[in-house]
Amino acid sequence: MDKAFLSGMLVVLCLIHITQATRITSLHVIADSSSSVVVTWEKIDTDKVNTAIYANISYRQEYDDDQMWTSVDRVNINEGYKVINDLKYPYGLTCVRLTAYDVTGGLLDSPGQTCNRTFGEAPSSSPQGFTAYCKVLPNDHTLREATFRWQPVPVDCQNGVITGYQLTLRSKVTHNCNDECYASFILDSNTTRFHVPGGLSTRITYIASLVANNSYGESPPTLYQLQPIHTKPSSDRMNTLVFLALVILGILMGAWWAKQDQTSGQNRRNNTDLYKDSSAFRVNRTRRTGVVKNSHVNNNNNNNIVRV
């Protein structure tokens, strides 16, 4: 019984010694390509006994869930390196952790996680199909609102994961400019449509610039020009103007007809006076003609009397 107890204690002490004898240090993650990393480490054996035989390596990328770790095949702890290929998110941050075990399955002293970025670059192409639609505000015809639409950067040009967009509006004429000439909006990666509410002048030409961002930088910009809008009066204002025009036209027509009536009345009066004058002339002429005839008759009678 005492021998068995002593043997058990000896085994436990050996395991404790073995567990404490080996430590994994200097864990590094080195970018190997845009979609692969090389994991390296160093093993320290304090008692020169090679007790660690294998290790588990797992990694997580910046776009994974915080609790999501992907395991790699077990590696021999003595190899000192492991290449992880075909990462799910190229051109991104990759964090690696290593856990080493001894012959009995006991956990050895291992470093925490280490992170590094793979080789990458900013998106090489701009967002596609960038367009805008403007609408004048119904209650203020000096302002307009705009809706922008676009398509993402082509997948083979994203060089990683698109993390967001930046939309900038700037007036084409920058001198004597105030706040209405400039605006900038930071948008998330799922956005392909954005509405700018009323506040854009209808009299200013705006240059809209859109870029896509990933972990390394921003894409080349894609541009769209918002031309000034020559606004027309609303239907209510148009109706008011038409009504006033009709009123003014009615007044002018009334004045014209009144003048025509006055002229016609004066002409009628003048014609009446002329008619009266001509009638009197005819009467006087008839009277004068009658007197002449009577004088001829009297003269004839007198001639007849002399002949007798």
Secondary structure, DSSP 8 states (H G I E B T S, - for coil): -HHHHHHHHHHHHHHHHHHHHEEEEEEEEEEEETTEEEEEEEEEETTS---EEEEEEEEEETTS-TT--EEEEEE-TTT-EEEE-S-SSSSSEEEEEEEEEETTS-B-B----EEEE-S----SS--EEEEEEEEEETTEEEEEEEEEEEE---GGGSSS---EEEEEEEES--TT--GGGEEEEEEETT--EEEEEEEEETTS-EEEEEEEE-SS-B---EEEEE--------HHHHHHHHHHHHHHHHHHHHHHHHHHHHHHHHHHHHHHHHHHHHHHHHHHHHHHHHHHHHHHHHHHHHHHHHH-
